[in-house]
């Protein structure tokens, strides 16, 4: 899904960051914590730029980073 979002919407689209966060959630559930952390970090940066630091998506991503 992430690759499809990137191709259809472009790297800067907020839906790409949301797909990153969703994939990070899955990876965290599967105990692939290094990969999850990389995606959460990238998604957090993108979501903060797109929506601002107070947005619920940013908070949800930060929560995932906290573990």
C-alpha positions as CSV (number, residue, x, y, z in Angstrom):
1,X,0.0,0.0,0.0
2,X,2.8,2.4,0.9
3,X,4.5,1.9,-2.6
4,X,1.1,2.5,-4.3
5,X,0.5,5.7,-2.3
6,X,3.9,6.9,-3.2
7,X,3.4,6.3,-6.9
8,X,-0.2,7.7,-7.1
9,X,0.1,10.7,-4.7
10,X,3.8,11.5,-4.5
11,X,6.1,11.5,-1.6
12,X,4.9,14.7,0.0
13,X,1.2,13.7,0.2
14,X,0.0,13.3,3.8
15,X,-1.6,9.9,2.9
16,X,1.9,8.6,2.3
17,X,2.8,9.5,5.9
18,X,-0.4,7.9,7.2
19,X,0.5,4.7,5.3
20,X,4.0,4.8,6.9
21,X,2.4,5.1,10.3
22,X,0.1,2.2,9.6
23,X,3.0,0.0,8.4
24,X,5.0,1.0,11.5
25,X,2.1,-0.1,13.7
26,X,2.1,-3.5,12.0
27,X,5.9,-3.8,12.3
28,X,5.7,-2.9,15.9
29,X,3.1,-5.6,16.5
30,X,5.4,-8.1,14.8
31,X,8.3,-7.0,17.1
32,X,10.4,-5.5,14.2
33,X,11.1,-2.5,16.4
34,X,14.0,-1.0,14.4
35,X,12.0,-0.9,11.2
36,X,8.9,0.4,13.0
37,X,11.0,3.2,14.6
38,X,12.4,4.3,11.3
39,X,8.9,4.6,9.8
40,X,7.4,6.2,12.8
41,X,10.2,8.8,12.8
42,X,9.7,9.6,9.1
43,X,5.9,9.7,9.4
44,X,6.1,11.9,12.4
45,X,8.2,14.4,10.6
46,X,5.9,14.4,7.5
47,X,2.7,14.6,9.5
48,X,4.1,17.5,11.6
49,X,4.9,19.4,8.4
50,X,1.5,18.6,6.9
51,X,-0.8,19.2,9.8
52,X,1.2,20.9,12.6
53,X,2.4,19.6,15.9
54,X,-1.0,19.6,17.7
55,X,-2.8,17.4,15.2
56,X,-4.2,14.0,16.4
57,X,-2.3,12.1,13.7
58,X,1.0,13.6,15.0
59,X,0.1,12.6,18.5
60,X,-0.8,9.1,17.5
61,X,2.5,8.8,15.7
62,X,4.4,10.1,18.7
63,X,2.6,7.5,20.8
64,X,3.9,4.8,18.5
65,X,7.4,6.1,18.8
66,X,7.1,6.0,22.6
67,X,6.3,2.3,22.3
